[in-house]
Structures are given as C-alpha cells and as structure tokens.
Amino acid sequence: MITRTVPGYAPGVRIRDMALADCAAVAEIRVRGWQRAYAGLIPSAYLDAMDPAQDAERRRTHLMAEGGSVNLVAEAPDAELTGWACYGPCRDEGVRPGSAELYAIYVRPDRVGAGIGRSLLGEVTARSLSAGFDAITLWVLKENVRARRFYERAGFRPDGAEETFEAGGARVPEVRYTHPLTPPAAV
C-alpha cells in the first residue's frame, strides 16, 4: 500500500490506497458529497434516497473486482477519512489513446475548502503521469459552478463534449474536461 503526504495542500493529510475496511467511510463521503454538491442540480428526492449502506456494498464489490480503477483516500492525522478519489483508463470513445479518467472525487462536506480535494487531485495527477498516461479527462455537472472552478484552477479545460444522464426522472447535463500531463522538466 502506498501512503504519501502531498506537500502544499492539506497539512497532515495523507493520501493512500483505499482498503476494504474504508468502504463504509468512503460511501458516507460519497453520498454526503452528492447531497451537498448536487442540491438544486439533481432532484432532492433522488439525493434524499441515497443510502450509504447500499453504496458501501457497491464500493466493496468494485474494490474486490480490481478492474483497472485505482481508489485513493485522504486520511487526516487522527486517521479519519476525509476524501476519496477513483481514476483509471479513460472509458470514452474518441478520446486520444493514453488518457486517464478521474471517475470520482469527493471530500467530506465539512472539510471542503481545506485542500483535501487538491491533495487527492495532485496524487491522481502524479500517479497518472507515472503510469504513462498523457492526459486526464473527467465529467462534471454543467451547472456545478464550484466544481468547474476547482478543475479549471487545476488546469483542466472543457473539450466541447457534453452528455446527459438520468437521475430521479430528470436529465442532468455534464461537460467533459481534459488536462494534458507533461513530465517534470529534466534538471
């Protein structure tokens, strides 16, 4: 298991590989993250019906399947999990070969703005580059202004692709962002 403190973002927070024992905490982070971030963007009945226990079971199934995705958690100095990210090879057709995709990134709602998301994204970027990927893509809700600003500050830009998904009977639009990866300059 790789554990690393990512300098410059969230002091004392360590980023490590997710373990099966983390599934319940990650599900809680994901569900509460959805409920806070997507309030007003996704029907409230859909968000209210999200169940951390069911989500934890899905996390366990996905983690045991080991299908090419990498799950990372952010751990505070007191060992409490404060964030989660998942990435792997890009699943979209028409994207240049060699691209990674950030499938998900969530931070406990009471810790948003503390640098945890930047720490997770920094680790995803570093690991993607080390794995030989030359770009990272992600999908973000079109109306999620806060998340879009977060990604844009990190160097991501919309690439023109849009799609929708169904949540609670509503069509929810998403836009795709991409960020080229470049190796560090040789000294």
DRENTORTOR-996268 format. One record per residue (C-alpha): residue number from 1; x, y, z; residue in one letter. Coordinates in pm, whole numbers, plus 32768, in hexadecimal, padded with zeros to 4 digits. Layout:
N
+------+------+------+------+------+
| resi |   c1 |   c2 |   c3 | resn |
+------+------+------+------+------+
|  NUM |    X |    Y |    Z |    a |
...
+------+------+------+------+------+
END
This chain:
187
+------+------+------+------+------+
| resi |   c1 |   c2 |   c3 | resn |
+------+------+------+------+------+
|    1 | 8000 | 8000 | 8000 |    m |
|    2 | 8088 | 8155 | 7F9E |    i |
|    3 | 805C | 826D | 809A |    t |
|    4 | 80D3 | 83CC | 8057 |    r |
|    5 | 80A8 | 8524 | 80EB |    t |
|    6 | 8073 | 8614 | 7FCA |    v |
|    7 | 8131 | 8756 | 8018 |    p |
|    8 | 8093 | 88AB | 7FF2 |    g |
|    9 | 7F24 | 8856 | 8007 |    y |
|   10 | 7E83 | 87C8 | 8140 |    a |
|   11 | 7F84 | 87C3 | 8258 |    p |
|   12 | 7F9C | 8672 | 8306 |    g |
|   13 | 7EAD | 85C4 | 8216 |    v |
|   14 | 7F34 | 8481 | 8186 |    r |
|   15 | 7EC2 | 83EB | 803C |    i |
|   16 | 7EC3 | 8270 | 802F |    r |
|   17 | 7E2D | 814E | 7F70 |    d |
|   18 | 7CCC | 80FB | 7FDE |    m |
|   19 | 7C97 | 7FB7 | 80A2 |    a |
|   20 | 7B5B | 7EE6 | 80CE |    l |
|   21 | 7B40 | 7F68 | 8233 |    a |
|   22 | 7B16 | 80C9 | 81A2 |    d |
|   23 | 79DA | 807C | 80D9 |    c |
|   24 | 78DB | 80F4 | 81DB |    a |
|   25 | 7993 | 823D | 8216 |    a |
|   26 | 79C3 | 8273 | 80A0 |    v |
|   27 | 7851 | 8230 | 8060 |    a |
|   28 | 77F5 | 8331 | 8169 |    e |
|   29 | 78E0 | 8431 | 80C8 |    i |
|   30 | 7854 | 83E8 | 7F6C |    r |
|   31 | 76E3 | 83F2 | 7FCD |    v |
|   32 | 7705 | 852C | 80A4 |    r |
|   33 | 77DA | 85C8 | 7F93 |    g |
|   34 | 76CB | 8589 | 7E90 |    w |
|   35 | 75BE | 860E | 7F76 |    q |
|   36 | 767A | 8751 | 7FB5 |    r |
|   37 | 771D | 8792 | 7E64 |    a |
|   38 | 75F0 | 8739 | 7D8F |    y |
|   39 | 74DA | 87DB | 7E5C |    a |
|   40 | 7408 | 88A1 | 7D65 |    g |
|   41 | 74B0 | 87F4 | 7C3D |    l |
|   42 | 7420 | 8695 | 7C6E |    i |
|   43 | 72BE | 8654 | 7CF4 |    p |
|   44 | 72BE | 8658 | 7E70 |    s |
|   45 | 71F1 | 8516 | 7E81 |    a |
|   46 | 730C | 8463 | 7DCC |    y |
|   47 | 7417 | 84F6 | 7EB1 |    l |
|   48 | 734B | 84B1 | 7FEC |    d |
|   49 | 731F | 8344 | 7F87 |    a |
|   50 | 7497 | 8306 | 7F6E |    m |
|   51 | 74FC | 8203 | 8071 |    d |
|   52 | 7662 | 81F2 | 80F5 |    p |
|   53 | 7639 | 8082 | 8155 |    a |
|   54 | 75D8 | 8020 | 7FF1 |    q |
|   55 | 76ED | 80FA | 7F65 |    d |
|   56 | 77E9 | 8053 | 804F |    a |
|   57 | 7789 | 7F01 | 7FC1 |    e |
|   58 | 77BF | 7F86 | 7E5E |    r |
|   59 | 7915 | 800E | 7EC7 |    r |
|   60 | 7974 | 7EB6 | 7F53 |    r |
|   61 | 7908 | 7E09 | 7E11 |    t |
|   62 | 79C9 | 7F00 | 7D37 |    h |
|   63 | 7AFF | 7EF4 | 7E0F |    l |
|   64 | 7B0B | 7D76 | 7E0F |    m |
|   65 | 7AD4 | 7D6A | 7C95 |    a |
|   66 | 7C1F | 7E1A | 7C53 |    e |
|   67 | 7BB5 | 7E83 | 7AF8 |    g |
|   68 | 7CC5 | 7F80 | 7AAF |    g |
|   69 | 7C4A | 809C | 7B88 |    s |
|   70 | 7D19 | 812C | 7CA3 |    v |
|   71 | 7C6D | 819E | 7DE3 |    n |
|   72 | 7D1C | 8293 | 7ECA |    l |
|   73 | 7CB5 | 8321 | 801A |    v |
|   74 | 7D20 | 8458 | 80D5 |    a |
|   75 | 7D64 | 8413 | 8242 |    e |
|   76 | 7D7A | 8523 | 834E |    a |
|   77 | 7E87 | 850D | 845C |    p |
|   78 | 7D87 | 846D | 8547 |    d |
|   79 | 7D50 | 8357 | 8440 |    a |
|   80 | 7BF6 | 83D9 | 83E2 |    e |
|   81 | 7BAD | 83BF | 826E |    l |
|   82 | 7B62 | 8513 | 81D7 |    t |
|   83 | 7B5D | 84D1 | 8061 |    g |
|   84 | 7B5A | 83D1 | 7F4A |    w |
|   85 | 7BBE | 83C9 | 7DDC |    a |
|   86 | 7BA5 | 82BC | 7CD3 |    c |
|   87 | 7C4F | 82BD | 7B7E |    y |
|   88 | 7CC5 | 81D8 | 7A6B |    g |
|   89 | 7CD4 | 81BB | 78F1 |    p |
|   90 | 7BE8 | 82A3 | 7837 |    c |
|   91 | 7AA3 | 81F3 | 77DC |    r |
|   92 | 7A38 | 82E6 | 76CA |    d |
|   93 | 7A53 | 8293 | 755C |    e |
|   94 | 7AED | 83A2 | 7488 |    g |
|   95 | 7BDF | 8413 | 7596 |    v |
|   96 | 7D4B | 83FC | 7537 |    r |
|   97 | 7DE9 | 82B4 | 75A3 |    p |
|   98 | 7EBB | 82C9 | 76DD |    g |
|   99 | 7DC3 | 839C | 77A2 |    s |
|  100 | 7D62 | 835A | 7909 |    a |
|  101 | 7C0D | 83B4 | 7995 |    e |
|  102 | 7BB9 | 843B | 7AEC |    l |
|  103 | 7A7E | 8374 | 7B32 |    y |
|  104 | 7A2D | 8415 | 7C80 |    a |
|  105 | 7AB5 | 84FC | 7D89 |    i |
|  106 | 79FC | 855A | 7EC8 |    y |
|  107 | 7A57 | 8603 | 800F |    v |
|  108 | 7993 | 85FD | 8152 |    r |
|  109 | 78AB | 872C | 813B |    p |
|  110 | 792F | 87C2 | 8280 |    d |
|  111 | 7A94 | 87B1 | 81F5 |    r |
|  112 | 7A58 | 884C | 809E |    v |
|  113 | 7B4C | 8969 | 8067 |    g |
|  114 | 7C5B | 88D8 | 814A |    a |
|  115 | 7D3B | 8862 | 802B |    g |
|  116 | 7CD4 | 86F5 | 8039 |    i |
|  117 | 7C45 | 86F4 | 7ED9 |    g |
|  118 | 7D83 | 8799 | 7E56 |    r |
|  119 | 7E53 | 8693 | 7F0C |    s |
|  120 | 7D8B | 8576 | 7E74 |    l |
|  121 | 7D91 | 8611 | 7D19 |    l |
|  122 | 7F08 | 864B | 7D37 |    g |
|  123 | 7F41 | 84DE | 7D8E |    e |
|  124 | 7E5F | 8468 | 7C72 |    v |
|  125 | 7F23 | 8546 | 7B82 |    t |
|  126 | 8076 | 84CC | 7C00 |    a |
|  127 | 8011 | 835E | 7BF1 |    r |
|  128 | 7F73 | 8385 | 7A98 |    s |
|  129 | 80B3 | 8421 | 7A14 |    l |
|  130 | 8186 | 830D | 7AB5 |    s |
|  131 | 80A3 | 8207 | 7A16 |    a |
|  132 | 80E8 | 8299 | 78BD |    g |
|  133 | 7FA3 | 8352 | 7881 |    f |
|  134 | 7FCA | 8494 | 77BB |    d |
|  135 | 7E80 | 853B | 7819 |    a |
|  136 | 7D65 | 8526 | 7917 |    i |
|  137 | 7BF6 | 8553 | 78C4 |    t |
|  138 | 7AC9 | 8574 | 79A8 |    l |
|  139 | 7955 | 85BB | 7998 |    w |
|  140 | 78B8 | 86CC | 7A6D |    v |
|  141 | 7751 | 8746 | 7A8A |    l |
|  142 | 7727 | 8869 | 799E |    k |
|  143 | 7682 | 8940 | 7AAA |    e |
|  144 | 7779 | 88E6 | 7BC0 |    n |
|  145 | 7830 | 8A33 | 7BBB |    v |
|  146 | 78FF | 89EE | 7CF3 |    r |
|  147 | 7989 | 88A5 | 7C6D |    a |
|  148 | 79CD | 893A | 7B18 |    r |
|  149 | 7A99 | 8A53 | 7BB9 |    r |
|  150 | 7B58 | 894E | 7C86 |    f |
|  151 | 7BB9 | 888C | 7B4E |    y |
|  152 | 7C0B | 89C4 | 7A85 |    e |
|  153 | 7CF8 | 8A3E | 7B98 |    r |
|  154 | 7DA4 | 88EB | 7B7C |    a |
|  155 | 7DDA | 8919 | 7A05 |    g |
|  156 | 7CB0 | 8859 | 7979 |    f |
|  157 | 7BEB | 88EE | 7856 |    r |
|  158 | 7AA2 | 8889 | 77B3 |    p |
|  159 | 7AE3 | 87CF | 766E |    d |
|  160 | 798A | 8809 | 75D4 |    g |
|  161 | 78F3 | 86B2 | 7622 |    a |
|  162 | 77A5 | 86AE | 76D6 |    e |
|  163 | 76B6 | 859B | 7740 |    e |
|  164 | 7594 | 8567 | 782D |    t |
|  165 | 7537 | 845C | 7926 |    f |
|  166 | 73EE | 8411 | 79D4 |    e |
|  167 | 73C2 | 8449 | 7B4A |    a |
|  168 | 726D | 8438 | 7BEE |    g |
|  169 | 71B7 | 846F | 7AA5 |    g |
|  170 | 7281 | 85A4 | 7A48 |    a |
|  171 | 7383 | 85C2 | 7934 |    r |
|  172 | 74C5 | 864C | 79C9 |    v |
|  173 | 75C2 | 86E8 | 78D8 |    p |
|  174 | 7736 | 86AE | 78FE |    e |
|  175 | 7865 | 873D | 784D |    v |
|  176 | 79B3 | 8692 | 781B |    r |
|  177 | 7AF5 | 8736 | 788A |    y |
|  178 | 7C56 | 86D1 | 782D |    t |
|  179 | 7DB1 | 8721 | 78AA |    h |
|  180 | 7EF1 | 86C4 | 77F0 |    p |
|  181 | 8002 | 862C | 78C6 |    l |
|  182 | 8169 | 8686 | 7891 |    t |
|  183 | 828E | 85E4 | 7941 |    p |
|  184 | 835E | 86C4 | 7A25 |    p |
|  185 | 8477 | 8777 | 7971 |    a |
|  186 | 85C9 | 86CD | 7986 |    a |
|  187 | 86C7 | 8784 | 7A5A |    v |
+------+------+------+------+------+
END
